[in-house]
Amino acid sequence: MHRSNYRSDVERLSQILTGTPYPAAKWQLIMQAEEYGADIATRAQLWALPSGTYRDLRSVLVALAEFGEQQSGARDSSPGGPSLQPVPGRVRPLR
């Protein structure tokens, strides 16, 4: 998933996750986004987070940035094969 830039991610997620009591588990972040009415791309981004507890918005953004780097590295290493993307709500990606 590609986003325009880091600054827009920060602004968007800051607005969506306002009111989230930290530390927050992944599921709490997803529920906050659902209640806010976040777009599907943002919800997919939050679903892609590693399971765990996040102490603040900064830790969420760091985890998303690390995930994005891993995904771009994985895409670069697959020679022409289809990339498997996580589907929100699924245990494994569809093939």
C-alpha positions as CSV (number, residue, x, y, z in Angstrom):
1,M,0.0,0.0,0.0
2,H,1.4,3.3,-1.0
3,R,0.7,6.6,0.7
4,S,1.5,10.1,-0.6
5,N,3.9,11.0,2.2
6,Y,4.8,10.6,5.8
7,R,3.4,14.0,6.8
8,S,-0.1,13.3,5.4
9,D,0.0,9.9,7.3
10,V,0.8,11.7,10.5
11,E,-1.9,14.3,10.0
12,R,-4.5,11.7,9.0
13,L,-3.8,9.2,11.8
14,S,-3.5,12.0,14.4
15,Q,-7.0,13.1,13.5
16,I,-8.4,9.5,13.4
17,L,-6.8,8.3,16.6
18,T,-7.6,11.5,18.6
19,G,-9.2,10.4,21.8
20,T,-7.6,6.9,21.8
21,P,-6.5,6.2,25.4
22,Y,-2.8,5.0,25.3
23,P,-1.3,2.5,25.8
24,A,-3.7,0.9,23.2
25,A,-3.8,-2.5,21.7
26,K,-4.0,-3.0,18.0
27,W,-7.7,-3.9,18.2
28,Q,-8.4,-0.6,20.0
29,L,-6.7,1.4,17.3
30,I,-8.8,-0.5,14.7
31,M,-12.0,0.1,16.6
32,Q,-11.2,3.8,17.0
33,A,-10.7,4.0,13.2
34,E,-14.0,2.2,12.6
35,E,-15.8,4.6,14.9
36,Y,-14.3,7.6,13.2
37,G,-15.3,6.2,9.8
38,A,-11.8,6.0,8.4
39,D,-11.3,5.1,4.8
40,I,-10.5,1.5,3.8
41,A,-6.8,2.2,3.1
42,T,-6.3,3.6,6.6
43,R,-8.1,0.6,8.2
44,A,-6.0,-1.8,6.1
45,Q,-2.9,0.0,7.3
46,L,-3.9,-0.5,10.9
47,W,-4.8,-4.1,10.3
48,A,-1.3,-4.6,9.0
49,L,0.2,-3.5,12.3
50,P,2.0,-6.2,14.3
51,S,-0.2,-7.4,17.2
52,G,0.7,-5.7,20.5
53,T,0.3,-2.7,22.6
54,Y,1.3,0.8,21.4
55,R,2.2,3.4,24.0
56,D,1.4,6.5,21.9
57,L,0.7,7.7,18.4
58,R,4.5,7.9,17.6
59,S,4.9,4.2,18.3
60,V,2.0,3.5,15.9
61,L,3.6,5.6,13.2
62,V,7.0,4.0,13.7
63,A,5.5,0.5,13.4
64,L,3.7,1.5,10.2
65,A,6.9,3.0,8.7
66,E,8.8,-0.2,9.6
67,F,6.1,-2.4,8.0
68,G,6.1,-0.2,4.9
69,E,9.9,-0.6,4.5
70,Q,9.6,-4.4,4.9
71,Q,6.8,-4.5,2.3
72,S,8.8,-2.4,-0.2
73,G,11.8,-4.7,0.3
74,A,9.7,-7.8,-0.2
75,R,8.2,-6.4,-3.4
76,D,11.7,-5.6,-4.7
77,S,12.9,-9.1,-4.1
78,S,10.1,-11.0,-5.8
79,P,10.9,-11.3,-9.5
80,G,7.6,-10.7,-11.2
81,G,5.5,-12.9,-9.0
82,P,2.2,-11.8,-7.6
83,S,2.6,-10.1,-4.2
84,L,0.4,-11.4,-1.4
85,Q,-1.3,-8.6,0.5
86,P,-2.9,-8.9,3.9
87,V,-6.7,-8.7,3.9
88,P,-8.3,-7.0,6.9
89,G,-10.0,-9.6,9.0
90,R,-8.2,-12.6,7.5
91,V,-5.7,-14.8,9.2
92,R,-3.7,-15.4,6.0
93,P,-3.5,-13.4,2.7
94,L,-5.5,-14.7,-0.2
95,R,-3.5,-16.4,-3.0
